[in-house]
Amino acid sequence: QVQLVESGGGLVQPGGSLRLSCAASGSIFSIMGWYRQAPGKQRELVAIIGSSGGSTSYADSVKGRFTISRDNAKMVFLQMNSLKPEDTAVYYCYAQTAWRKNDYWGQGTQVTVSS
């Protein structure tokens, strides 16, 4: 059974930083990443990273501020710097299984950027 468990969300002031972590289990994963969903908006891709960790892609809105990384096949991180109020959202960990290419999301962690 695939499980993705996020941690690290919270309340931070504008300009601050947070680091999200996601622990995946139950399969072997190729692509991993992070999505977010703000109130009243559709879920959007924030960043993804390939299985080797060498290939990354970011939404234009977070380029230069967020960094995605993974330290093994089942842990992925999102370092978020220079946070803005518009970054406020529920952040979801994402993983795709290597063999069947099935997509999975975690339960989400709230990030609130406010003074």
Disulfide bonds with the S-S distance in Angstrom:
Cys22-Cys93 2.03
